[in-house]
Amino acid sequence: MPNTNYLDFIPQKSDVDTLADDLDKVRADFAAVLKQFNDEIIPYGFQDASRRQGSESPGA
C-alpha cells in the first residue's frame, strides 16, 4: 500500500484568499489610523487661538 499523506487532501488557503485577508487587515489598520487622525485634528477656526494678542477679538 502506498504511503498516502492525507494532509494533501485538506484544501489549503489559496493565494487569492491570503491576499484578501491581508487586504482586510490593511483596511482595518488604515481605518484605525484615519479615525485616530480625525479625532486629534484641530478644527480650522481654533488653530490660531493661542497666537492672538490680548487686544484682538476672537472673530479677527
PDB file of N, CA, C and O in Angstrom:
ATOM      1  N   MET A   1       0.855  -1.175   0.000  1.00  0.00           N
ATOM      2  CA  MET A   1       0.000   0.000   0.000  1.00  0.00           C
ATOM      3  C   MET A   1       0.904   1.243   0.000  1.00  0.00           C
ATOM      4  O   MET A   1       1.849   1.337   0.782  1.00  0.00           O
ATOM      5  N   PRO A   2       0.593   2.190  -0.892  1.00  0.00           N
ATOM      6  CA  PRO A   2       1.437   3.384  -0.960  1.00  0.00           C
ATOM      7  C   PRO A   2       1.272   4.260   0.277  1.00  0.00           C
ATOM      8  O   PRO A   2       0.226   4.259   0.927  1.00  0.00           O
ATOM      9  N   ASN A   3       2.305   4.988   0.579  1.00  0.00           N
ATOM     10  CA  ASN A   3       2.284   5.901   1.714  1.00  0.00           C
ATOM     11  C   ASN A   3       1.515   7.160   1.299  1.00  0.00           C
ATOM     12  O   ASN A   3       1.999   7.933   0.472  1.00  0.00           O
ATOM     13  N   THR A   4       0.334   7.369   1.862  1.00  0.00           N
ATOM     14  CA  THR A   4      -0.521   8.500   1.494  1.00  0.00           C
ATOM     15  C   THR A   4      -0.448   9.569   2.566  1.00  0.00           C
ATOM     16  O   THR A   4      -0.627   9.297   3.753  1.00  0.00           O
ATOM     17  N   ASN A   5      -0.185  10.778   2.132  1.00  0.00           N
ATOM     18  CA  ASN A   5      -0.199  11.914   3.049  1.00  0.00           C
ATOM     19  C   ASN A   5      -1.595  12.526   2.979  1.00  0.00           C
ATOM     20  O   ASN A   5      -1.931  13.218   2.018  1.00  0.00           O
ATOM     21  N   TYR A   6      -2.392  12.270   3.992  1.00  0.00           N
ATOM     22  CA  TYR A   6      -3.776  12.732   3.967  1.00  0.00           C
ATOM     23  C   TYR A   6      -3.891  14.250   4.106  1.00  0.00           C
ATOM     24  O   TYR A   6      -4.940  14.819   3.803  1.00  0.00           O
ATOM     25  N   LEU A   7      -2.843  14.897   4.552  1.00  0.00           N
ATOM     26  CA  LEU A   7      -2.869  16.357   4.619  1.00  0.00           C
ATOM     27  C   LEU A   7      -2.966  16.978   3.229  1.00  0.00           C
ATOM     28  O   LEU A   7      -3.414  18.116   3.083  1.00  0.00           O
ATOM     29  N   ASP A   8      -2.545  16.230   2.208  1.00  0.00           N
ATOM     30  CA  ASP A   8      -2.651  16.739   0.839  1.00  0.00           C
ATOM     31  C   ASP A   8      -4.105  16.901   0.408  1.00  0.00           C
ATOM     32  O   ASP A   8      -4.394  17.664  -0.513  1.00  0.00           O
ATOM     33  N   PHE A   9      -5.011  16.202   1.053  1.00  0.00           N
ATOM     34  CA  PHE A   9      -6.424  16.278   0.682  1.00  0.00           C
ATOM     35  C   PHE A   9      -7.160  17.435   1.357  1.00  0.00           C
ATOM     36  O   PHE A   9      -8.276  17.775   0.964  1.00  0.00           O
ATOM     37  N   ILE A  10      -6.549  18.029   2.352  1.00  0.00           N
ATOM     38  CA  ILE A  10      -7.167  19.169   3.035  1.00  0.00           C
ATOM     39  C   ILE A  10      -6.926  20.412   2.187  1.00  0.00           C
ATOM     40  O   ILE A  10      -5.780  20.745   1.884  1.00  0.00           O
ATOM     41  N   PRO A  11      -7.996  21.098   1.803  1.00  0.00           N
ATOM     42  CA  PRO A  11      -7.789  22.279   0.959  1.00  0.00           C
ATOM     43  C   PRO A  11      -6.961  23.333   1.686  1.00  0.00           C
ATOM     44  O   PRO A  11      -7.233  23.682   2.835  1.00  0.00           O
ATOM     45  N   GLN A  12      -5.971  23.817   1.005  1.00  0.00           N
ATOM     46  CA  GLN A  12      -5.134  24.874   1.554  1.00  0.00           C
ATOM     47  C   GLN A  12      -5.705  26.216   1.120  1.00  0.00           C
ATOM     48  O   GLN A  12      -6.433  26.308   0.131  1.00  0.00           O
ATOM     49  N   LYS A  13      -5.370  27.234   1.859  1.00  0.00           N
ATOM     50  CA  LYS A  13      -5.825  28.577   1.533  1.00  0.00           C
ATOM     51  C   LYS A  13      -5.185  29.014   0.219  1.00  0.00           C
ATOM     52  O   LYS A  13      -3.971  28.903   0.049  1.00  0.00           O
ATOM     53  N   SER A  14      -5.985  29.501  -0.691  1.00  0.00           N
ATOM     54  CA  SER A  14      -5.446  29.935  -1.977  1.00  0.00           C
ATOM     55  C   SER A  14      -4.729  31.268  -1.828  1.00  0.00           C
ATOM     56  O   SER A  14      -4.896  31.970  -0.831  1.00  0.00           O
ATOM     57  N   ASP A  15      -3.936  31.605  -2.826  1.00  0.00           N
ATOM     58  CA  ASP A  15      -3.240  32.890  -2.823  1.00  0.00           C
ATOM     59  C   ASP A  15      -4.231  34.040  -2.815  1.00  0.00           C
ATOM     60  O   ASP A  15      -3.988  35.069  -2.185  1.00  0.00           O
ATOM     61  N   VAL A  16      -5.347  33.870  -3.513  1.00  0.00           N
ATOM     62  CA  VAL A  16      -6.361  34.926  -3.558  1.00  0.00           C
ATOM     63  C   VAL A  16      -6.962  35.138  -2.175  1.00  0.00           C
ATOM     64  O   VAL A  16      -7.159  36.275  -1.748  1.00  0.00           O
ATOM     65  N   ASP A  17      -7.253  34.045  -1.476  1.00  0.00           N
ATOM     66  CA  ASP A  17      -7.800  34.164  -0.119  1.00  0.00           C
ATOM     67  C   ASP A  17      -6.792  34.820   0.823  1.00  0.00           C
ATOM     68  O   ASP A  17      -7.161  35.644   1.660  1.00  0.00           O
ATOM     69  N   THR A  18      -5.532  34.452   0.684  1.00  0.00           N
ATOM     70  CA  THR A  18      -4.489  35.043   1.523  1.00  0.00           C
ATOM     71  C   THR A  18      -4.374  36.532   1.256  1.00  0.00           C
ATOM     72  O   THR A  18      -4.278  37.326   2.193  1.00  0.00           O
ATOM     73  N   LEU A  19      -4.381  36.922  -0.023  1.00  0.00           N
ATOM     74  CA  LEU A  19      -4.310  38.339  -0.361  1.00  0.00           C
ATOM     75  C   LEU A  19      -5.535  39.093   0.137  1.00  0.00           C
ATOM     76  O   LEU A  19      -5.420  40.229   0.597  1.00  0.00           O
ATOM     77  N   ALA A  20      -6.706  38.470   0.049  1.00  0.00           N
ATOM     78  CA  ALA A  20      -7.932  39.114   0.532  1.00  0.00           C
ATOM     79  C   ALA A  20      -7.862  39.333   2.040  1.00  0.00           C
ATOM     80  O   ALA A  20      -8.270  40.384   2.534  1.00  0.00           O
ATOM     81  N   ASP A  21      -7.352  38.355   2.767  1.00  0.00           N
ATOM     82  CA  ASP A  21      -7.202  38.506   4.220  1.00  0.00           C
ATOM     83  C   ASP A  21      -6.207  39.615   4.554  1.00  0.00           C
ATOM     84  O   ASP A  21      -6.437  40.418   5.459  1.00  0.00           O
ATOM     85  N   ASP A  22      -5.099  39.649   3.811  1.00  0.00           N
ATOM     86  CA  ASP A  22      -4.104  40.703   4.033  1.00  0.00           C
ATOM     87  C   ASP A  22      -4.699  42.073   3.747  1.00  0.00           C
ATOM     88  O   ASP A  22      -4.438  43.030   4.477  1.00  0.00           O
ATOM     89  N   LEU A  23      -5.494  42.173   2.692  1.00  0.00           N
ATOM     90  CA  LEU A  23      -6.124  43.442   2.344  1.00  0.00           C
ATOM     91  C   LEU A  23      -7.104  43.875   3.430  1.00  0.00           C
ATOM     92  O   LEU A  23      -7.181  45.058   3.761  1.00  0.00           O
ATOM     93  N   ASP A  24      -7.847  42.928   3.983  1.00  0.00           N
ATOM     94  CA  ASP A  24      -8.770  43.253   5.077  1.00  0.00           C
ATOM     95  C   ASP A  24      -8.007  43.793   6.289  1.00  0.00           C
ATOM     96  O   ASP A  24      -8.468  44.725   6.948  1.00  0.00           O
ATOM     97  N   LYS A  25      -6.847  43.212   6.581  1.00  0.00           N
ATOM     98  CA  LYS A  25      -6.042  43.692   7.707  1.00  0.00           C
ATOM     99  C   LYS A  25      -5.530  45.106   7.441  1.00  0.00           C
ATOM    100  O   LYS A  25      -5.530  45.953   8.334  1.00  0.00           O
ATOM    101  N   VAL A  26      -5.095  45.354   6.207  1.00  0.00           N
ATOM    102  CA  VAL A  26      -4.604  46.686   5.852  1.00  0.00           C
ATOM    103  C   VAL A  26      -5.735  47.702   5.952  1.00  0.00           C
ATOM    104  O   VAL A  26      -5.534  48.809   6.451  1.00  0.00           O
ATOM    105  N   ARG A  27      -6.924  47.330   5.479  1.00  0.00           N
ATOM    106  CA  ARG A  27      -8.082  48.227   5.578  1.00  0.00           C
ATOM    107  C   ARG A  27      -8.389  48.556   7.030  1.00  0.00           C
ATOM    108  O   ARG A  27      -8.641  49.712   7.369  1.00  0.00           O
ATOM    109  N   ALA A  28      -8.368  47.552   7.882  1.00  0.00           N
ATOM    110  CA  ALA A  28      -8.663  47.773   9.299  1.00  0.00           C
ATOM    111  C   ALA A  28      -7.608  48.681   9.933  1.00  0.00           C
ATOM    112  O   ALA A  28      -7.941  49.581  10.704  1.00  0.00           O
ATOM    113  N   ASP A  29      -6.339  48.444   9.607  1.00  0.00           N
ATOM    114  CA  ASP A  29      -5.270  49.297  10.141  1.00  0.00           C
ATOM    115  C   ASP A  29      -5.426  50.729   9.653  1.00  0.00           C
ATOM    116  O   ASP A  29      -5.272  51.671  10.430  1.00  0.00           O
ATOM    117  N   PHE A  30      -5.732  50.897   8.368  1.00  0.00           N
ATOM    118  CA  PHE A  30      -5.895  52.236   7.805  1.00  0.00           C
ATOM    119  C   PHE A  30      -7.084  52.940   8.444  1.00  0.00           C
ATOM    120  O   PHE A  30      -7.007  54.130   8.751  1.00  0.00           O
ATOM    121  N   ALA A  31      -8.179  52.218   8.645  1.00  0.00           N
ATOM    122  CA  ALA A  31      -9.361  52.815   9.271  1.00  0.00           C
ATOM    123  C   ALA A  31      -9.043  53.273  10.694  1.00  0.00           C
ATOM    124  O   ALA A  31      -9.506  54.331  11.122  1.00  0.00           O
ATOM    125  N   ALA A  32      -8.263  52.490  11.424  1.00  0.00           N
ATOM    126  CA  ALA A  32      -7.898  52.868  12.791  1.00  0.00           C
ATOM    127  C   ALA A  32      -7.017  54.115  12.795  1.00  0.00           C
ATOM    128  O   ALA A  32      -7.202  55.004  13.627  1.00  0.00           O
ATOM    129  N   VAL A  33      -6.063  54.182  11.873  1.00  0.00           N
ATOM    130  CA  VAL A  33      -5.188  55.357  11.796  1.00  0.00           C
ATOM    131  C   VAL A  33      -5.988  56.585  11.390  1.00  0.00           C
ATOM    132  O   VAL A  33      -5.799  57.663  11.953  1.00  0.00           O
ATOM    133  N   LEU A  34      -6.876  56.431  10.421  1.00  0.00           N
ATOM    134  CA  LEU A  34      -7.699  57.552   9.968  1.00  0.00           C
ATOM    135  C   LEU A  34      -8.603  58.054  11.087  1.00  0.00           C
ATOM    136  O   LEU A  34      -8.770  59.263  11.248  1.00  0.00           O
ATOM    137  N   LYS A  35      -9.189  57.145  11.862  1.00  0.00           N
ATOM    138  CA  LYS A  35     -10.044  57.549  12.978  1.00  0.00           C
ATOM    139  C   LYS A  35      -9.228  58.312  14.018  1.00  0.00           C
ATOM    140  O   LYS A  35      -9.677  59.337  14.533  1.00  0.00           O
ATOM    141  N   GLN A  36      -8.041  57.818  14.323  1.00  0.00           N
ATOM    142  CA  GLN A  36      -7.189  58.500  15.301  1.00  0.00           C
ATOM    143  C   GLN A  36      -6.815  59.891  14.797  1.00  0.00           C
ATOM    144  O   GLN A  36      -6.837  60.853  15.564  1.00  0.00           O
ATOM    145  N   PHE A  37      -6.476  60.004  13.525  1.00  0.00           N
ATOM    146  CA  PHE A  37      -6.133  61.301  12.946  1.00  0.00           C
ATOM    147  C   PHE A  37      -7.320  62.252  13.032  1.00  0.00           C
ATOM    148  O   PHE A  37      -7.163  63.411  13.415  1.00  0.00           O
ATOM    149  N   ASN A  38      -8.506  61.766  12.678  1.00  0.00           N
ATOM    150  CA  ASN A  38      -9.699  62.614  12.711  1.00  0.00           C
ATOM    151  C   ASN A  38     -10.063  63.022  14.131  1.00  0.00           C
ATOM    152  O   ASN A  38     -10.600  64.110  14.341  1.00  0.00           O
ATOM    153  N   ASP A  39      -9.782  62.172  15.101  1.00  0.00           N
ATOM    154  CA  ASP A  39     -10.070  62.509  16.498  1.00  0.00           C
ATOM    155  C   ASP A  39      -9.109  63.574  17.028  1.00  0.00           C
ATOM    156  O   ASP A  39      -9.468  64.339  17.924  1.00  0.00           O
ATOM    157  N   GLU A  40      -7.893  63.628  16.484  1.00  0.00           N
ATOM    158  CA  GLU A  40      -6.878  64.542  17.001  1.00  0.00           C
ATOM    159  C   GLU A  40      -6.783  65.851  16.231  1.00  0.00           C
ATOM    160  O   GLU A  40      -6.146  66.790  16.708  1.00  0.00           O
ATOM    161  N   ILE A  41      -7.392  65.943  15.064  1.00  0.00           N
ATOM    162  CA  ILE A  41      -7.243  67.133  14.228  1.00  0.00           C
ATOM    163  C   ILE A  41      -7.920  68.329  14.900  1.00  0.00           C
ATOM    164  O   ILE A  41      -8.956  68.184  15.549  1.00  0.00           O
ATOM    165  N   ILE A  42      -7.336  69.484  14.739  1.00  0.00           N
ATOM    166  CA  ILE A  42      -7.865  70.710  15.332  1.00  0.00           C
ATOM    167  C   ILE A  42      -8.714  71.413  14.280  1.00  0.00           C
ATOM    168  O   ILE A  42      -8.232  71.648  13.172  1.00  0.00           O
ATOM    169  N   PRO A  43      -9.946  71.749  14.588  1.00  0.00           N
ATOM    170  CA  PRO A  43     -10.769  72.457  13.612  1.00  0.00           C
ATOM    171  C   PRO A  43     -10.100  73.757  13.177  1.00  0.00           C
ATOM    172  O   PRO A  43      -9.420  74.400  13.976  1.00  0.00           O
ATOM    173  N   TYR A  44     -10.287  74.146  11.919  1.00  0.00           N
ATOM    174  CA  TYR A  44      -9.587  75.282  11.334  1.00  0.00           C
ATOM    175  C   TYR A  44      -9.792  76.563  12.137  1.00  0.00           C
ATOM    176  O   TYR A  44      -8.834  77.307  12.343  1.00  0.00           O
ATOM    177  N   GLY A  45     -10.993  76.838  12.588  1.00  0.00           N
ATOM    178  CA  GLY A  45     -11.279  78.081  13.285  1.00  0.00           C
ATOM    179  C   GLY A  45     -10.575  78.227  14.617  1.00  0.00           C
ATOM    180  O   GLY A  45     -10.476  79.338  15.138  1.00  0.00           O
ATOM    181  N   PHE A  46     -10.086  77.144  15.179  1.00  0.00           N
ATOM    182  CA  PHE A  46      -9.464  77.192  16.502  1.00  0.00           C
ATOM    183  C   PHE A  46      -7.942  77.089  16.451  1.00  0.00           C
ATOM    184  O   PHE A  46      -7.295  77.119  17.497  1.00  0.00           O
ATOM    185  N   GLN A  47      -7.363  76.971  15.272  1.00  0.00           N
ATOM    186  CA  GLN A  47      -5.922  76.772  15.166  1.00  0.00           C
ATOM    187  C   GLN A  47      -5.124  77.949  15.710  1.00  0.00           C
ATOM    188  O   GLN A  47      -4.110  77.750  16.378  1.00  0.00           O
ATOM    189  N   ASP A  48      -5.566  79.172  15.433  1.00  0.00           N
ATOM    190  CA  ASP A  48      -4.768  80.347  15.757  1.00  0.00           C
ATOM    191  C   ASP A  48      -5.123  80.973  17.103  1.00  0.00           C
ATOM    192  O   ASP A  48      -4.609  82.044  17.427  1.00  0.00           O
ATOM    193  N   ALA A  49      -5.972  80.349  17.882  1.00  0.00           N
ATOM    194  CA  ALA A  49      -6.428  80.939  19.139  1.00  0.00           C
ATOM    195  C   ALA A  49      -5.265  81.219  20.086  1.00  0.00           C
ATOM    196  O   ALA A  49      -5.299  82.210  20.815  1.00  0.00           O
ATOM    197  N   SER A  50      -4.257  80.386  20.091  1.00  0.00           N
ATOM    198  CA  SER A  50      -3.142  80.580  21.021  1.00  0.00           C
ATOM    199  C   SER A  50      -2.210  81.703  20.577  1.00  0.00           C
ATOM    200  O   SER A  50      -1.394  82.164  21.375  1.00  0.00           O
ATOM    201  N   ARG A  51      -2.307  82.158  19.321  1.00  0.00           N
ATOM    202  CA  ARG A  51      -1.413  83.205  18.823  1.00  0.00           C
ATOM    203  C   ARG A  51      -2.042  84.593  18.866  1.00  0.00           C
ATOM    204  O   ARG A  51      -1.396  85.568  18.481  1.00  0.00           O
ATOM    205  N   ARG A  52      -3.272  84.703  19.318  1.00  0.00           N
ATOM    206  CA  ARG A  52      -3.932  86.013  19.351  1.00  0.00           C
ATOM    207  C   ARG A  52      -3.307  86.900  20.420  1.00  0.00           C
ATOM    208  O   ARG A  52      -2.841  86.427  21.457  1.00  0.00           O
ATOM    209  N   GLN A  53      -3.312  88.168  20.143  1.00  0.00           N
ATOM    210  CA  GLN A  53      -2.874  89.153  21.128  1.00  0.00           C
ATOM    211  C   GLN A  53      -4.076  89.510  21.997  1.00  0.00           C
ATOM    212  O   GLN A  53      -5.219  89.281  21.602  1.00  0.00           O
ATOM    213  N   GLY A  54      -3.828  90.057  23.148  1.00  0.00           N
ATOM    214  CA  GLY A  54      -4.903  90.383  24.075  1.00  0.00           C
ATOM    215  C   GLY A  54      -5.900  91.390  23.534  1.00  0.00           C
ATOM    216  O   GLY A  54      -7.057  91.381  23.953  1.00  0.00           O
ATOM    217  N   SER A  55      -5.491  92.263  22.613  1.00  0.00           N
ATOM    218  CA  SER A  55      -6.396  93.299  22.119  1.00  0.00           C
ATOM    219  C   SER A  55      -7.253  92.830  20.944  1.00  0.00           C
ATOM    220  O   SER A  55      -8.160  93.549  20.525  1.00  0.00           O
ATOM    221  N   GLU A  56      -6.986  91.644  20.408  1.00  0.00           N
ATOM    222  CA  GLU A  56      -7.752  91.168  19.256  1.00  0.00           C
ATOM    223  C   GLU A  56      -9.013  90.464  19.724  1.00  0.00           C
ATOM    224  O   GLU A  56      -9.042  89.822  20.774  1.00  0.00           O
ATOM    225  N   SER A  57     -10.040  90.602  18.927  1.00  0.00           N
ATOM    226  CA  SER A  57     -11.285  89.902  19.237  1.00  0.00           C
ATOM    227  C   SER A  57     -11.198  88.487  18.669  1.00  0.00           C
ATOM    228  O   SER A  57     -10.451  88.250  17.720  1.00  0.00           O
ATOM    229  N   PRO A  58     -11.949  87.547  19.236  1.00  0.00           N
ATOM    230  CA  PRO A  58     -11.903  86.169  18.734  1.00  0.00           C
ATOM    231  C   PRO A  58     -12.346  86.062  17.279  1.00  0.00           C
ATOM    232  O   PRO A  58     -11.975  85.103  16.602  1.00  0.00           O
ATOM    233  N   GLY A  59     -13.125  87.013  16.782  1.00  0.00           N
ATOM    234  CA  GLY A  59     -13.586  86.938  15.402  1.00  0.00           C
ATOM    235  C   GLY A  59     -12.580  87.463  14.406  1.00  0.00           C
ATOM    236  O   GLY A  59     -12.824  87.388  13.201  1.00  0.00           O
ATOM    237  N   ALA A  60     -11.466  87.988  14.858  1.00  0.00           N
ATOM    238  CA  ALA A  60     -10.486  88.596  13.945  1.00  0.00           C
ATOM    239  C   ALA A  60      -9.711  87.550  13.192  1.00  0.00           C
ATOM    240  O   ALA A  60      -8.846  87.885  12.383  1.00  0.00           O
TER     241      ALA A  60
END
